[in-house]
Structure formats: structure tokens, C-alpha cells
Amino acid sequence: MDETVSEFFRRTILKIPMTEMMTILKTWNFLSENQLQTVNFRQRKESLVQDLVLLCEENRASLKDAALLDIIYTQFHRHQKVWDVFQMSKGPGEDIDLFDMEQFKSSFKKILKRALKNVTVSFRDAEENAVWIRIAWGTQYRKPNQYKPAYVVYYSQTPYAFTSSSQLKSNLPLLGQALTIASKHHQIVKMDLRSRYLDSLKAIVFKQYNQTFETHNSTTPLQERSLGLDINMDSRIIHENKIEKERVQRVTQEIFGDYPQPRLEFAQYKLETKFKSDLNGGILAEREEPLRCLVKFSSPHLLEALKSLAPAGIADAPLSPLLTCIPNKGMNYFKIRDK
Amino acid sequence: MELANTLSQDGESRRGVLAHLERLETQVSRCRKKLEEPQSAQAVESALGTRIHELRRLRDKLRAEVKQHQARVKASTTNVEPDQTLEITEQEFLKRKRENVKAILQAYRFTGISGKLTSRGVCVCIGTAFEGNLLDSYFVDLVMQKPPQIHHHSIPVFIPLEEISAKYLQTNIQHFLFTLCEYLNAYSGRKYQADRLQSDFAAFLAGPLQRNSLCNLLSFTYKAEPEGQSFPFCARLLYKDLTTTLPTDVTVTYQGTDALSTTREEQRAAHENLFFTKPLHQVFTSFASKGDKLDMSLVS
């Protein structure tokens, strides 16, 4: 086995936390049960990794197998990457999409290899209808850099592709082209949507986040939903602004629904607007040019945080539509200009 | 007396006869009044007396009426017991009727399309089925405004919902729902066939089943007899019509390099025809049963 491949194996296996080692190796399914049994998983990690790399050498593991292991690791640790969303479109009146996964994979690989001789492309099918693509970029004169790959997750017969932000931004147009042509679309556009949480991005663009529907079969009556704070907790406590509290709860529930919000870490607003002030006069009010500023909201779970603002009394209900439109519009990057 | 005082400024002669006469006059009028007063007082007294009598009479009359009414009420309450039991059974009857209606509403989902009115419109439930098997249900929550709109839904993203709603939602909601129902039922049916093939007939497959989101392109390598006596065929099924559960294009090819014998060619053509006409899992069921028939012939 090549030294670079061996080193790649060592570094990839070293990344895997000890608690997940067995699971990931079993998912990879490259080393047999018997081989795994010969390894002592209780030794120090360095020595364990050495033993595993030796086993890989015995099995004549190639770069392809290492790339597959890397994909599996990334699938388990998808939150470590920041994902962008691309939207593709077809021309009007297109034929029915008879998507052939094998055709897609070979077409995708061919397009990249034709443009860049030095590129490693690997695939792993996921779920019923998705594929994870790993691309290690090289240049005309340099071998692909296996330590800075780009990932693409694509669900067949959908117009959306999720890509991990590639450090090498120059290869982005080529990646877009390969995706578009291989999936038989015409155009590709980057959406203003970005997050670490791939599943939340999927929920937003596939419109899967609001899945509560009223039916005659539902057992929980709608009126019994607890409205956050339990107003009737203690009869000795009188809530003076009960009506207002209930109004806020109602408005919040109408806007945000009862479902768990998709997870985003931030929303960014680039403002280019003229200064507006209640007070007449002032230096800024007379300024003709628009002000440029950037407002960024960050949170471990932005949408849940926004949902709790009005009930906590920190903001008025209803919240600004600029904040509440995020999942509907599928955007968390905004550019706001005066009309 | 006042007259006497006002006149006192004029002269003391006034104090004399005139004053005395005036005094006598006032005395007389006072006495006359006193004589009259008892008379008017008496009149007032008698008037008040008659009034008191009248009021007493009225009071007694009202008391009697109240007593009568109370007696009547008491009498009627003693008769209410049989009425009350009637009310209870009426309550039960209504309760049972309500539960019955609720159950019918719940059972409506078995018809394929059912709905529930919401505050903004209606939430439609499209239930899918294939060959008598109940499959997934999908929901469309509609806002019934002047142009009807979809509020939210659970339709998979690869079903062409935008196309269908652009064509029919504004003009003919019924057509919109029926078209959507067609697409979803066909998708569910194709998915069911692919799932059955993968799970129940894995022994017949020589490699993984290739499929896509819509299950409208299936590609697999299979053997008609799982015991490995025959060579594998490659099948490629295309469903160009998204509203059907049977393929529109079938290609069965032979994997090996040698030319096909006539029997094998006949088999290949027969298989192609089978895939065209029967659902996928039924084709493999017939392969399996043919295998059983062969065993039976060996035994006998």
C-alpha cells in the first residue's frame, strides 16, 4: 500500500472517537468480523490505529476504500461541516425525469475528470434515494488533496443539492456544472441558506418541518395544548395581564406552529437603508446616502430562540416578518434595501 | 301682628281701635281654621283608612296567588321523575349518535380522500393503497381564500405538486385533488412493488435493486430460479407515466457472452411480457411458484 494512502488511513481512523470506533468500522464493512476480533480495542488509541492500518494493508485497501471510510466518518459527524444549499432548475416543459443513479454517478465523475485530471470522486448511497459524493481536488500538476475534500449530498429527482463549504472556492463553478448536467437540469443557483445542521436544511427546502395536520383521527384535542406557561399553577397567584399573555401565546402559535423548529445557528441581515428616526432633525436624518450595516443574530437554535422572545416578554408579538419568514423563504442571509 | 308692627312707626293712635279690630279679625280666622282642620284631618284620615284597607286586600290577594303557584309547582315536581329518566336516555342517545358520526368521519379516510374543516379552510387527507394494502397517507392543508392556496403539506418533494397546483388549484379544486390522488397512489404502488422485491425476493436478486425517488426507474439483475441453475437476466423497467403502477418500457437482457439458446430466448421474451403486464412482486411470486411446481414434479 502506498505510503500516502497508508498515512491517509492512519489520519482518518485517528479522527474517529473511541466510542464510535466499532460502529463506524462495522458500517464500513471492509474489515471482516474475524479480523476485528483479533484487534485489542482497549489499548491506547495510537497502537489501536496502527493495528487497524496493518489490517487494511493485509486486505490491500486502496484509496477508494479510504475515501469511503472518510465519507462514513463525515456522515456520522455532519455537524462539523457548514452546509450550503444549491437550487437547480429545468427548462419549461421537460420530459419526465427518469433518474438513473448509475448514469448520474458516471456522468458526474466524467465531467470532473475531463476538466481536472487530478481529482478523486467517491460515492456512497444513503437512505432510499440519496447519494453522498466526496470530491478531493487537485490541480493540473498536483495530486488531489485528500485532507480538504468537498461533500455533496443529493436526493434524486429533487432540485436541491447540499454542499459542504469547500475551502477551494475556485472549483465551485465546476462542481455546479457537473451537478447540473449529471442530474439533467439547466441552471444552478446558490441559495441564501447556510447551516451546520444538514437535516434542518433538508427540512426547510423540502418543506418537511410543519407536519402537524388536523384530522378526525387525532387523539389529542387542540384546545388542551399547554400554552407554555401554566397559568393555573397556583390559585394564590393572580396574573394581572392574563389576557395579554394569552394573546401573545396565540400569535406566537399562529406564526411558529406547534412543531419543532428546524435548527439554524444564525440569521444575517445586510442593511443598505436610509436612516429613519422618530425625532425630527438630527444629523443622520438629513443624510441622503443609505447607511450600510450588518446585523447578525446567533444562537445554538435560532428559530426556537425567536419563538420564545415574545412569550418571555423580550419582544412584542407579532415579531418582525424579517425574522419569521426564515423557514418559509428558505433564507437566512438577507440584503435589505430601501424600495 | 306684622301689621301692627309696621303701623307702629306711623303713630301711636294706630295702636288703638284699628289695631284691636285687626287682632280680633286674625283671631277669628284662626279659630275658623281650627274648626276646619279636624274636618280635613278627618277626611284625610278616612282616605288613608280606605287606602290601608285596599292595600291589605291586595296583599292578601297576592299572598294567596303565591301560595297557589307554589302548590302547583310542588304538584308538578312530583310528576317530573318519569320525565327525568326520559331526558337521560335522550342524552345517551345523542351521545351515541355523536360517537357514531365521529366514527364515520374517522372511517372516511378509507375512501382515499377525506378532509376536516379548519379555521382557515380544509385539511385534506389523501390515503394511498395498492392491491388492497393500505399504504402511506399524505396531507394538504388548504387555505380557502379567493385564490385557494396551500398552507402546508406532507407531499414528497419529488411529486410535481407545483405543476399540478398551477394547472388546477385555482380553477377546479376537485380536479386538483383527484390528480394529486392519482400521482400519489401510483407512486405508493410503485414503491410498494420495489420494497416487496427487495425484502421478499432478495434471494432472486443477484445484486442490489437500483431505484430512484419516484420509483419510476428500476434496474436489477435476477435469476428466475434462486438455486442458481439458470443464468442471470438484467431487467430495466421504466415508468414514463407517473400515474401508472405498471411500466411503460421493459428491457430484459442476457448477461453472459455466449449466444442465447432458443429456450432461453423464449424465456427472456416471456419475462419481458410478464413485467409489462403484472406488478413486479407478482412476477417474482410466479417465479417462486414455478420453482415449487418443479420440485413437486421431481418428488412424484
Interface residues (C-beta under 8 A of the other chain):
Chain A: I96 D97 L98 F99 D100 M101 E102 E128 N129 Y155 S156 Q157 T158 Y160 V205 F206 K207 Q208 N210 Q211 F213 E214 T215 H216 N217
Chain B: K102 L105 Q106 Y108 R109 S114 K116 T118 C123 C125 F139 D141 H152 H153 S154 P156 V157 F158 Q210 R211 N212 S213 L214 N216 L217 S219 L238 K240 D241 L242
